[in-house]
Amino acid sequence: MVDGQKQIDARRVQLAGKIDTLFGTRAYLKNNYLDRAVGAQVGIGANSREETLYRIYEKDAAGQALGKV
């Protein structure tokens, strides 16, 4: 579980807030289990890209981390 969470955290950093590709059907996500896990953690029950837009704030106005979610 620890190794899996490290992969999820690294993918979130890599995406740099561009998480709109993490939501949709299994076919849309092409069974990319890492992206599906990230999507589940940052927006469980989220709608697909065509349905909505979500903003995730991880830093304050000074660029400091808000804290681990």
C-alpha positions in Angstrom: 0.0 0.0 0.0 2.8 2.4 0.8 4.5 1.8 -2.6 1.1 2.2 -4.4 0.5 5.5 -2.5 3.9 6.8 -3.5 3.1 6.1 -7.2 -0.3 7.9 -6.8 1.4 10.9 -5.1 4.1 11.1 -7.8 1.5 11.0 -10.6 -0.4 13.8 -8.9 2.7 15.9 -8.9 3.4 15.0 -12.6 -0.1 16.1 -13.6 0.4 19.5 -12.0 -3.3 20.0 -11.3 -4.4 18.9 -14.8 -6.7 16.2 -13.5 -9.4 16.4 -16.1 -8.1 13.3 -17.9 -8.7 11.2 -14.8 -12.4 10.9 -15.0 -14.7 8.9 -17.4 -15.5 5.4 -18.3 -13.0 2.5 -18.2 -12.9 2.6 -22.0 -12.0 6.3 -21.9 -9.3 5.7 -19.3 -8.0 2.7 -21.2 -7.8 0.7 -17.9 -4.9 2.9 -16.7 -5.2 1.8 -13.1 -2.7 4.4 -11.8 -4.8 7.3 -13.3 -8.0 5.7 -12.0 -6.5 5.5 -8.5 -5.4 9.2 -8.6 -8.9 10.2 -9.9 -10.5 8.2 -7.1 -8.4 10.0 -4.5 -8.7 13.6 -5.8 -12.3 13.5 -6.9 -14.3 10.4 -6.1 -17.6 10.4 -7.9 -16.3 13.1 -10.2 -17.9 13.7 -13.6 -16.2 13.2 -16.9 -14.4 16.1 -18.7 -17.4 16.7 -20.9 -19.6 17.2 -17.9 -17.7 19.6 -15.6 -14.5 21.3 -14.6 -12.9 20.8 -11.2 -10.1 23.0 -9.6 -7.8 21.5 -7.0 -5.9 24.0 -4.8 -2.7 22.6 -3.3 -0.8 25.9 -2.7 -1.7 29.3 -1.2 -1.1 32.7 -2.9 2.5 32.6 -1.7 3.1 29.2 -3.3 3.3 27.4 0.0 1.7 23.9 0.2 -1.7 23.9 2.0 -1.0 20.5 3.5 -1.3 17.0 2.5 -4.7 15.9 1.6 
